[in-house]
Amino acid sequence: MLLQHFSKLRQLAHLILCLMVLSGCAAGPNAAQTGMSPVRISRQAAEQRLRDVPPRALTLFEQATAIMAAGDAIDAEIRFKEFVLQFPGYPGAHVNLAILSANSGDYQAAEGHISDALAIDPGHPAALNQLGMLLRHQGKFIEAEAAYLKAVTASPDYALAHYNLGVLNELYLRRLDAALQHFERYQEVQGEDKQVMKWIADLRRRLDAQQRGANAAE
């Protein structure tokens, strides 16, 4: 029974790694990205958070996450609401409810769910990243940056927050150096991403051109 329990923990951790999704993906420098993008957290961190969750909760969460990944937002929302009624202390469920609300355009509800997640775990990377996305949607770019930075401070290998920091710095804050650093970090953690490789090359060219212009002006 104990072995079965830990096997289920590992399966659910893998689902969290592969199937939890974020809405409203940041628009990339060359093309808008829409739809849903996977949140990646370390398997060790996922398993640690789940060790005190009873098996019945694992089953509910696993089912809701799989349904959410399959695109059935209504059923997923019902199941996550059922989950938080029974097990309100797990922040990942609140984050997924925030994602579902944001996908449907209800940003006020999304903010409420993120607040619930952060009340449980102020350093939850996915919640902080989603908060950053909501703030960026409202045009609060400095506040969004602060949320993303908290996410990568809590989890330095959280690739999606580095990606979003790269987008924010390039498109909204016009900080090419910072954008390059975060895209490079994203690439290190995520592995080869051909689109991001193109953005990195473009940023390096633009920074080199800026430097040559500054040298010529001197």
KAQUI-V8626 format. One record per pair of residues at least 4 apart in sequence whose C-alpha atoms are under 7 Angstrom apart, sorted by the first residue. I is the first residue (numbers start at 1). GAP is how many residues later the second one is. Records with the same first field share a line. If there is no record, write none. Layout:
# KAQUI-V8626
I=GAP, GAP
This chain:
# KAQUI-V8626
1=4
2=4
3=4
4=4
5=4, 50
6=4
7=4
8=4
9=4, 38, 41
10=4, 37
11=4
12=4, 50
13=4, 30, 33, 34
14=4, 29
15=4
16=4
17=22, 23, 24, 26
18=20, 22
19=19, 46, 47, 50
20=18, 19, 45, 49
21=15, 16, 17, 18
22=14, 15, 16, 17, 77
23=12, 13, 76, 79, 80
24=10, 11, 12, 79
25=8, 9, 10, 11, 12
26=7, 138, 141
27=4, 5, 6
28=4, 5, 139
29=138, 142
39=121
40=118, 119
41=117
42=4
43=4
44=4
45=4
46=4
47=4
53=4, 5
54=4
55=4
56=4
57=4
58=4
59=4
60=4, 23
61=4, 22
62=4
63=4
64=4, 12, 15, 16
65=4
66=4
67=4, 5, 9
68=4, 5, 8
72=4
73=4, 27
74=4
75=4
76=4
77=4, 20, 23
78=4
79=4
80=4, 13, 17
81=4
82=4
83=4
84=4, 9
89=31
91=4, 26, 29, 30
92=4
93=4
94=4, 19, 20, 22, 23
95=4, 18, 19, 22, 32
96=4
97=4, 16
98=4, 11, 12, 13, 15, 16
99=4, 11
100=4
101=4, 5, 6, 8, 9
102=4, 5, 8
106=4
107=4
108=4
109=4
110=4
111=4
112=4
113=4
114=4, 13, 17
115=4
116=4
117=4, 10
118=4, 6, 9
123=28, 31
124=4
125=4, 26, 29, 30
126=4
127=4
128=4, 19, 20, 22, 23
129=4, 18, 19, 22, 32
130=4
131=4, 16
132=4, 12, 13, 15, 16
133=4, 11
134=4
135=4, 5, 6, 8, 9
136=4, 5, 8
140=4
141=4
142=4
143=4
144=4
145=4, 20
146=4
147=4
148=4, 13, 17
149=4
150=4
151=4, 10
152=4, 5, 6, 9
157=32
158=4
159=4, 27, 30, 31
160=4
161=4
162=4, 20, 21, 23, 24
163=4, 19, 20, 23
164=4
165=4, 14, 17
166=4, 12, 13, 14, 16, 17
167=4, 12
168=4, 5
169=4, 5, 6, 7, 9, 10
170=4, 5, 6, 9
175=4
176=4, 27
177=4
178=4
179=4
180=4, 20, 23
181=4
182=4
183=4, 13, 17
184=4
185=4
186=4
187=4, 5, 6
193=4
194=4
195=4
196=4
197=4
198=4
199=4
200=4
201=4
202=4
203=4
204=4
205=4
206=4
207=4
208=4
209=4
210=4
211=4
212=4
213=4
214=4
